[in-house]
């Protein structure tokens, strides 16, 4: 019984710590660097203050403070984050996961409610 209570206390403490994280600490789940997206060749640059995406059509910078519903997520042993960001043209949600065992970083984007193909981000 003591072990069960101890495990519950640990679980509550860990859960509380996850919810108490700041936006910047959640966003730091992906190492700050530039990555090339596998399906379109765009460059994704992660920094402590936000994300910059550059492609042939230009670039956009998404500051951490402008990310809607930013939250920490886990998937298949990897950690990452998800957030929403709306432009004048599209409403998008992003889910970025880094797998520490393989070093793979994947991104899944949903644009106007339609899931796009998952892509891999390759560190430059």
ChimeraX attribute file (.defattr): number of C-alpha atoms within 10 A of each C-alpha:
attribute: neighborCount
match mode: 1-to-1
recipient: residues
	/A:1	6
	/A:2	7
	/A:3	8
	/A:4	9
	/A:5	10
	/A:6	10
	/A:7	12
	/A:8	12
	/A:9	12
	/A:10	12
	/A:11	12
	/A:12	11
	/A:13	11
	/A:14	12
	/A:15	11
	/A:16	11
	/A:17	10
	/A:18	15
	/A:19	11
	/A:20	11
	/A:21	13
	/A:22	11
	/A:23	19
	/A:24	15
	/A:25	12
	/A:26	22
	/A:27	26
	/A:28	17
	/A:29	17
	/A:30	18
	/A:31	14
	/A:32	16
	/A:33	11
	/A:34	18
	/A:35	19
	/A:36	19
	/A:37	20
	/A:38	15
	/A:39	11
	/A:40	10
	/A:41	14
	/A:42	18
	/A:43	21
	/A:44	23
	/A:45	19
	/A:46	20
	/A:47	18
	/A:48	16
	/A:49	16
	/A:50	19
	/A:51	18
	/A:52	16
	/A:53	18
	/A:54	15
	/A:55	14
	/A:56	9
	/A:57	7
	/A:58	8
	/A:59	12
	/A:60	13
	/A:61	15
	/A:62	14
	/A:63	13
	/A:64	18
	/A:65	11
	/A:66	14
	/A:67	19
	/A:68	13
	/A:69	13
	/A:70	22
	/A:71	19
	/A:72	22
	/A:73	16
	/A:74	14
	/A:75	11
	/A:76	8
	/A:77	10
	/A:78	19
	/A:79	18
	/A:80	22
	/A:81	22
	/A:82	22
	/A:83	19
	/A:84	18
	/A:85	16
	/A:86	14
	/A:87	8
	/A:88	5
	/A:89	7
	/A:90	12
	/A:91	13
	/A:92	17
	/A:93	22
	/A:94	17
	/A:95	19
	/A:96	26
	/A:97	26
	/A:98	24
	/A:99	17
	/A:100	11
	/A:101	8
	/A:102	8
	/A:103	11
	/A:104	14
	/A:105	22
	/A:106	19
	/A:107	20
	/A:108	17
	/A:109	20
	/A:110	17
	/A:111	16
	/A:112	12
	/A:113	11
	/A:114	10
	/A:115	12
	/A:116	11
	/A:117	10
	/A:118	15
	/A:119	16
	/A:120	18
	/A:121	23
	/A:122	17
	/A:123	17
	/A:124	10
